[in-house]
Amino acid sequence: MTKVWTSIVVVAAIIGSFLLVAPVIESVSSSTQYFQAVGTADGGGD
């Protein structure tokens, strides 16, 4: 059971770190098409 919780914590840490680093990558990277696509994927309809 401990291994299950450990893997859950690891996955949560990876996702959390990506969410924290993604804006920095977006601001530094010269090609932001991927982030623009992700950011506007749910906003289309108007």
N, C-alpha and C positions, 0 to 999 in steps of 0.2 A: 504493500500500500504506500510505503514511503517513496518508492520509485515513481509511482503515478503522480504524487504531489510534486516531486522534484521536477519531473518533466513538464508539468503544468506551469510551474514557476519559471522554468527556463524559457518556455514558449512565450509566456507573458512578458518576460524581460526582453526577449528579442523583438517582439512587436512594439513594446513601449520604447525601446531604444530607436527603432526605425521611425516611429512617429515623432520622436524628438529630433532626429538627425535629418529627416526628410526636408524640412524648410531650409535648413542650412545648405543641403545639397542643391536644392532648387535655386537658391540665391547665388550660389557659387558657380553652378554649372552653366555652360553657354547654351546647351540644348535642353530646353525645359518642356519639350513637346509632351513627354510622358506625364509629367506632373500637371500640365495644363489639361491633358485629356482626362486624367483622374479627377482633377478638381472641378471640371465642368461637365462630367458625365451625368451627374444627377440634376443639373441646372437647365437642361434643354427642354423647352416646352412652350416658350413664349416667343 
